[in-house]
Amino acid sequence: MPCANECSDDGPVTPVAQSHLYAAARLARQLRGRRVTVCLPARDEAATVGAIVTAVRAALVDAVALVDEVLVIDDGSVDATAELAAAAGARVVDSGGAGKGQAMWTGLATASGDVVVFCDADITGFTPRFITGLLGPLLCDEGVALVKGAFDRSLHGRPGEGGRVTELVARPLLRTLFPALAGIAQPLAGECAGPRAVLDKLPFVAGYGVDIGLLLDVADRHGADAVTQVDLGARTHRNRPLADLGAQAEVVLRTVLARAGLGPPVDECPPLVASAPPVTRWRRG
């Protein structure tokens, strides 16, 4: 990466960048006038959202002027998610409860940042390194169009056993239909970041298909090499019962098949900025 030595503490980053290499103060010097928005889509995350907002604001707004705006997009919560997020210093926007894809699209439409970082609001043990890690490649390499978080996920305390839809559905589909993206460790990760100029021109798939939809669409328009990933360490969040994962798996399956031209279109929010179709389609080779 062109400025990896300048931005990281330990020299050039590896193909899977390490989040600890990106110090907030050094990244702030790479902003060059760009504004950064952190966007947290949330539904019934009262147990965690306040702590996440507080951590981001303390470390990356107040201590170092890296993040300009923290948004929480309330996706139809019935608990105190919105109130706790606002009390912690976030700007709260109601997306109407139509699902994660709509919430992320609403966040992008509302955000003032030139760079937008998305992060799930159910993480326990959150640290600001999640944000600096996702920002690092974007601020240090103009060729990066999307950064995906990579991490270890546990299941009921067993390391590496989480991410059941990822390992049983998403990654096998990518290996089969989109082999250029087979190395993406967490294609369904809600932790991702991109330049607004890229994200504005993409549709946002409704519901749980949004994360893999963005991955496929960025690679389609900008090439798989424009997607990078950052190791964020361990990520702990609520583990859903197996019975609740069927609907999510189906949406992921339908999204990938649609993008491969093997299934009907999926519901999606339109791009915020109209753009011509890509000239080159990489997806089937």
C-alpha positions as CSV (number, residue, x, y, z in Angstrom):
1,M,0.0,0.0,0.0
2,P,1.4,3.4,-1.0
3,C,1.5,4.9,2.5
4,A,1.5,1.8,4.7
5,N,4.8,2.7,6.2
6,E,3.6,6.2,7.1
7,C,0.3,5.0,8.5
8,S,1.3,1.8,10.3
9,D,3.5,1.4,13.3
10,D,5.2,-1.9,12.1
11,G,5.9,-1.4,8.4
12,P,4.0,-2.6,5.4
13,V,0.7,-4.4,6.0
14,T,0.1,-8.0,4.9
15,P,-2.6,-9.0,2.4
16,V,-4.8,-9.4,5.5
17,A,-3.9,-6.2,7.3
18,Q,-3.5,-6.2,11.1
19,S,-5.7,-3.7,12.8
20,H,-3.1,-2.9,15.4
21,L,-0.9,-1.4,12.7
22,Y,-3.1,1.6,12.3
23,A,-2.7,4.3,15.0
24,A,-5.6,6.8,15.3
25,A,-3.3,9.8,15.4
26,R,-1.4,8.7,12.3
27,L,-4.6,8.0,10.4
28,A,-5.9,11.5,11.4
29,R,-3.0,13.0,9.5
30,Q,-4.0,11.1,6.4
31,L,-7.5,12.5,6.3
32,R,-6.6,15.3,3.9
33,G,-9.9,17.1,4.4
34,R,-12.0,13.9,4.3
35,R,-14.8,13.5,6.8
36,V,-15.5,10.1,8.5
37,T,-18.8,8.8,9.6
38,V,-19.2,5.7,11.8
39,C,-22.7,4.1,11.2
40,L,-24.2,1.5,13.6
41,P,-27.4,-0.2,12.4
42,A,-29.1,-1.5,15.4
43,R,-32.3,-3.3,16.4
44,D,-32.8,-4.0,20.1
45,E,-29.2,-3.6,21.1
46,A,-29.7,-1.6,24.3
47,A,-27.2,-3.9,26.1
48,T,-24.2,-2.9,23.9
49,V,-24.9,0.2,21.8
50,G,-24.2,2.8,24.4
51,A,-20.8,1.4,25.3
52,I,-19.8,1.2,21.6
53,V,-20.8,4.8,21.0
54,T,-19.1,6.0,24.1
55,A,-15.9,4.2,23.1
56,V,-15.9,5.6,19.6
57,R,-16.5,9.2,20.7
58,A,-14.0,9.1,23.6
59,A,-11.1,7.7,21.5
60,L,-11.8,8.9,18.0
61,V,-13.8,12.1,18.3
62,D,-12.6,13.7,21.6
63,A,-9.1,12.3,22.1
64,V,-8.1,12.2,18.3
65,A,-10.0,14.1,15.6
66,L,-10.4,11.1,13.3
67,V,-14.2,10.5,13.3
68,D,-16.6,13.4,12.6
69,E,-19.9,11.7,13.1
70,V,-21.4,8.7,14.9
71,L,-24.8,7.6,13.6
72,V,-27.0,4.9,15.1
73,I,-29.7,3.8,12.7
74,D,-32.6,2.4,14.8
75,D,-34.1,-0.5,12.8
76,G,-37.4,-0.7,14.7
77,S,-36.1,-1.3,18.2
78,V,-38.7,-1.9,21.0
79,D,-36.1,-1.5,23.8
80,A,-34.1,1.5,24.8
81,T,-31.6,1.3,21.9
82,A,-32.4,4.8,20.6
83,E,-32.4,6.5,24.0
84,L,-29.1,5.0,25.1
85,A,-27.4,5.7,21.8
86,A,-28.5,9.3,22.0
87,A,-27.4,9.7,25.6
88,A,-23.9,8.3,24.6
89,G,-23.6,11.0,22.0
90,A,-24.8,9.4,18.7
91,R,-27.1,11.0,16.2
92,V,-30.0,8.6,16.0
93,V,-32.0,8.1,12.8
94,D,-35.1,5.9,12.5
95,S,-35.0,3.6,9.4
96,G,-38.6,2.3,9.9
97,G,-37.7,-1.3,10.9
98,A,-37.5,-2.7,7.4
99,G,-34.3,-4.7,8.0
100,K,-30.6,-4.4,8.0
101,G,-30.1,-3.5,4.3
102,Q,-32.6,-0.6,4.6
103,A,-30.9,0.6,7.8
104,M,-27.5,0.7,6.2
105,W,-28.9,2.4,3.2
106,T,-30.6,5.0,5.4
107,G,-27.3,5.5,7.3
108,L,-25.4,6.1,4.1
109,A,-28.1,8.6,2.9
110,T,-27.9,10.4,6.2
111,A,-24.2,10.4,6.7
112,S,-22.1,13.4,6.0
113,G,-18.8,11.6,5.7
114,D,-16.6,11.1,2.6
115,V,-15.7,7.7,4.2
116,V,-18.3,5.6,5.9
117,V,-17.5,2.8,8.4
118,F,-20.3,0.3,9.2
119,C,-20.2,-1.7,12.4
120,D,-22.7,-4.0,14.0
121,A,-24.1,-2.7,17.4
122,D,-24.2,-6.1,19.2
123,I,-20.5,-6.5,19.8
124,T,-19.4,-7.2,23.3
125,G,-15.8,-6.2,24.2
126,F,-15.7,-3.6,21.4
127,T,-12.6,-1.5,21.1
128,P,-11.9,1.5,18.9
129,R,-9.4,-0.7,17.0
130,F,-12.4,-2.1,15.0
131,I,-12.9,1.4,13.5
132,T,-9.2,2.3,13.0
133,G,-8.5,-1.1,11.5
134,L,-11.3,-0.6,8.9
135,L,-10.3,2.9,8.2
136,G,-6.6,2.2,7.8
137,P,-6.5,0.7,4.3
138,L,-9.0,3.3,2.9
139,L,-7.0,6.3,4.1
140,C,-3.6,4.8,3.1
141,D,-4.5,3.4,-0.4
142,E,-6.7,5.2,-2.9
143,G,-7.1,1.9,-4.8
144,V,-9.1,0.3,-2.0
145,A,-12.9,0.4,-2.6
146,L,-14.1,-1.8,0.3
147,V,-12.6,-3.1,3.6
148,K,-14.1,-6.1,5.2
149,G,-13.4,-7.1,8.8
150,A,-11.9,-10.5,9.4
151,F,-12.1,-12.1,12.9
152,D,-12.4,-15.2,15.0
153,R,-16.0,-15.9,16.0
154,S,-16.8,-18.2,19.0
155,L,-20.0,-20.2,19.6
156,H,-21.0,-20.5,23.3
157,G,-17.4,-19.9,24.3
158,R,-15.8,-22.2,21.7
159,P,-13.3,-20.3,19.5
160,G,-13.7,-20.7,15.8
161,E,-17.1,-22.3,16.0
162,G,-19.2,-19.3,15.2
163,G,-20.3,-18.0,11.8
164,R,-22.4,-21.0,10.9
165,V,-24.2,-19.3,7.9
166,T,-20.8,-18.0,6.8
167,E,-19.1,-21.3,6.8
168,L,-22.0,-23.5,5.6
169,V,-23.6,-21.2,3.0
170,A,-21.7,-18.0,2.1
171,R,-18.1,-19.1,1.7
172,P,-19.0,-22.3,-0.2
173,L,-21.0,-20.2,-2.6
174,L,-18.2,-17.8,-3.1
175,R,-15.7,-20.6,-3.8
176,T,-18.0,-22.1,-6.3
177,L,-19.4,-19.1,-8.1
178,F,-17.0,-16.2,-7.3
179,P,-13.6,-17.8,-6.8
180,A,-11.8,-14.5,-6.9
181,L,-13.4,-13.8,-3.5
182,A,-12.9,-17.2,-2.0
183,G,-10.2,-15.8,0.4
184,I,-12.6,-13.4,2.1
185,A,-12.8,-14.8,5.6
186,Q,-16.0,-13.1,6.8
187,P,-18.2,-12.2,3.7
188,L,-21.2,-11.6,6.0
189,A,-19.3,-9.3,8.4
190,G,-21.2,-6.2,9.3
191,E,-17.9,-4.5,10.0
192,C,-16.9,-2.9,6.7
193,A,-15.9,0.5,5.3
194,G,-15.8,2.2,1.9
195,P,-15.5,5.6,0.3
196,R,-18.8,7.4,-0.2
197,A,-18.0,7.8,-3.9
198,V,-18.1,4.0,-4.2
199,L,-21.0,3.2,-1.8
200,D,-23.3,5.9,-3.2
201,K,-23.4,4.1,-6.6
202,L,-24.3,0.7,-5.2
203,P,-27.7,-0.9,-4.5
204,F,-28.2,-2.1,-0.9
205,V,-29.9,-5.5,-0.8
206,A,-32.8,-5.7,1.6
207,G,-32.3,-7.6,4.9
208,Y,-29.4,-9.9,5.7
209,G,-28.3,-10.1,2.1
210,V,-26.8,-6.6,2.2
211,D,-23.3,-7.5,3.4
212,I,-22.5,-10.1,0.8
213,G,-24.3,-8.0,-1.8
214,L,-22.0,-5.1,-1.2
215,L,-19.0,-7.4,-1.4
216,L,-20.1,-8.8,-4.8
217,D,-21.1,-5.5,-6.2
218,V,-17.8,-3.7,-5.3
219,A,-15.8,-6.5,-6.7
220,D,-17.9,-6.5,-9.9
221,R,-17.4,-2.8,-10.5
222,H,-13.9,-2.2,-9.2
223,G,-12.3,-5.6,-9.3
224,A,-11.7,-8.2,-6.6
225,D,-8.3,-6.6,-5.9
226,A,-10.0,-3.4,-4.7
227,V,-11.4,-5.4,-1.8
228,T,-9.2,-5.9,1.2
229,Q,-9.7,-7.3,4.7
230,V,-8.4,-6.4,8.1
231,D,-7.9,-8.8,11.0
232,L,-9.9,-7.3,13.9
233,G,-9.0,-10.1,16.3
234,A,-11.8,-11.8,18.2
235,R,-15.4,-10.7,17.8
236,T,-18.0,-11.7,20.4
237,H,-21.7,-11.0,19.9
238,R,-25.1,-12.7,20.4
239,N,-25.3,-16.2,19.0
240,R,-28.6,-16.9,17.5
241,P,-30.4,-20.2,17.9
242,L,-30.0,-22.5,14.9
243,A,-33.7,-22.3,14.1
244,D,-33.3,-18.5,13.6
245,L,-30.6,-18.8,11.0
246,G,-32.6,-20.5,8.2
247,A,-34.2,-17.2,7.0
248,Q,-30.8,-15.5,7.0
249,A,-29.2,-18.3,5.1
250,E,-31.9,-18.2,2.5
251,V,-31.5,-14.5,1.9
252,V,-27.7,-15.0,1.5
253,L,-28.3,-17.8,-1.0
254,R,-30.8,-15.8,-3.0
255,T,-28.5,-12.8,-3.1
256,V,-25.5,-14.7,-4.4
257,L,-27.5,-16.6,-7.0
258,A,-29.1,-13.4,-8.2
259,R,-25.7,-11.7,-8.6
260,A,-24.4,-14.8,-10.4
261,G,-27.3,-14.6,-12.9
262,L,-28.7,-17.9,-11.6
263,G,-31.8,-16.7,-9.8
264,P,-34.4,-13.9,-9.8
265,P,-33.5,-10.4,-8.6
266,V,-33.7,-9.7,-4.9
267,D,-35.3,-6.7,-3.2
268,E,-32.9,-3.8,-2.8
269,C,-32.7,-0.1,-2.1
270,P,-31.5,1.8,-5.2
271,P,-28.1,3.5,-5.5
272,L,-28.2,7.0,-4.1
273,V,-26.3,8.2,-7.2
274,A,-27.1,6.9,-10.6
275,S,-24.2,5.3,-12.5
276,A,-23.8,3.4,-15.7
277,P,-23.6,-0.4,-15.6
278,P,-20.0,-1.7,-15.3
279,V,-18.3,-2.5,-18.6
280,T,-16.5,-5.6,-17.5
281,R,-18.2,-8.4,-15.6
282,W,-15.7,-10.5,-13.7
283,R,-18.1,-12.5,-11.7
284,R,-18.3,-15.9,-13.5
285,G,-14.6,-16.5,-14.1
